[in-house]
Amino acid sequence: MTYPLELRENTNLKDSFYPVNLFRNASPASGIGRSVMFLHWHDHFELIYMTAGRASFHIDRQQYEAAPGDLLIVPSGGLHVGFAATEDQVEYWALVFNRSLLDGPTGDPVHDRYLSPYLDGKLRFPIKLEDSAELKPVRDNIRSIIAEYERKQPAYEMAIKARLHLAFILLARVYLPERENEPSAAADKRMERFKALILHIEANCFEKLSVSEAARLVHLTPYHFCNVFKAATGRTFVDYVNRLRMDEAEKLLQGGATVTEVADRVGCGNLNYFTRLFKKVKGMTPSEAKKQGGWR
């Protein structure tokens, strides 16, 4: 499946022998709904392990609430984005790795039975793992991987690979008999259209695009479109577009443009409406944003 390249994250996995990387992400305390993970996809698998705060992640059309200790698995190629569900600081680890890290030798029947279906995308683990005793070893393995990465003792790369391999084996033991997680071809095609639409919206956020027009672009009724769009992005269509516009408005204000100029530029001819919308989204007035950029 071909995805819009502009939404693709170029994850830094330089070591071909150990194509894995670990990122600690922290979003300082601020308003609920702030972005803690930008909308993107990549060819690699990603494990998200929450350590502080609460967040709402939207992964391939579904919403998942995450609190400390929760573990989510983003499948290869999955479109995902995250928003804060609390005003407190949000922290999580993102473990990104290429499937080649867990590839087995050609013709290995055990590997082909237990791991290959998941690595090839023929089967998928649940995206959010339930909090159960049989999955506790998986979480323990992820915490051990984080510790190995932070300490970086000799041969830590091998230790991370071994622990990740074990985590997938434990997952396969639990979920292999359940085949209801096979991806739907129809759903994948619909998500591909949505990725293209989101890319179009982000590139042309100042242009007027009604819900009906957007729904037509992805061949859905306006009602169905609104439901699917919110499931995919975590926001209503109108809210998503307004936030994009206010993000651009903030950049223009901090670049020296006047409030009136920016209101016209982002398609808000009514200055009072623009001021109310900007404050609702950004938590401050346009004038205050302008001062932050060093302008008066």
Stockholm file with secondary structure:
# STOCKHOLM 1.0

chainA/1-296         MTYPLELRENTNLKDSFYPVNLFRNASPASGIGRSVMFLHWHDHFELIYMTAGRASFHIDRQQYEAAPGDLLIVPSGGLHVGFAATEDQVEYWALVFNRSLLDGPTGDPVHDRYLSPYLDGKLRFPIKLEDSAELKPVRDNIRSIIAEYERKQPAYEMAIKARLHLAFILLARVYLPERENEPSAAADKRMERFKALILHIEANCFEKLSVSEAARLVHLTPYHFCNVFKAATGRTFVDYVNRLRMDEAEKLLQGGATVTEVADRVGCGNLNYFTRLFKKVKGMTPSEAKKQGGWR
#=GR chainA/1-296 SS CCCCGGGBCCCCCCCSSSCEEEEEEEECSCCTTCEEEEEEBCSSEEEEEEEESCEEEEETTEEEEECTTCEEEECTTCCEEEEESSSSCEEEEEEEECGGGGCCCTTCHHHHHHTHHHHTTSSCCCSBCCCCGGGHHHHHHHHHHHHHHHHCCTTHHHHHHHHHHHHHHHHHHHHTTCCTTCCCHHHHHHHHHHHHHHHHHHHTTTSCCCHHHHHHHTTCCHHHHHHHHHHHHSSCHHHHHHHHHHHHHHHHHHTTCCHHHHHHHTTCCCHHHHHHHHHHHHSSCHHHHHHHTTCC
#=GC SS_cons         CCCCGGGBCCCCCCCSSSCEEEEEEEECSCCTTCEEEEEEBCSSEEEEEEEESCEEEEETTEEEEECTTCEEEECTTCCEEEEESSSSCEEEEEEEECGGGGCCCTTCHHHHHHTHHHHTTSSCCCSBCCCCGGGHHHHHHHHHHHHHHHHCCTTHHHHHHHHHHHHHHHHHHHHTTCCTTCCCHHHHHHHHHHHHHHHHHHHTTTSCCCHHHHHHHTTCCHHHHHHHHHHHHSSCHHHHHHHHHHHHHHHHHHTTCCHHHHHHHTTCCCHHHHHHHHHHHHSSCHHHHHHHTTCC
//
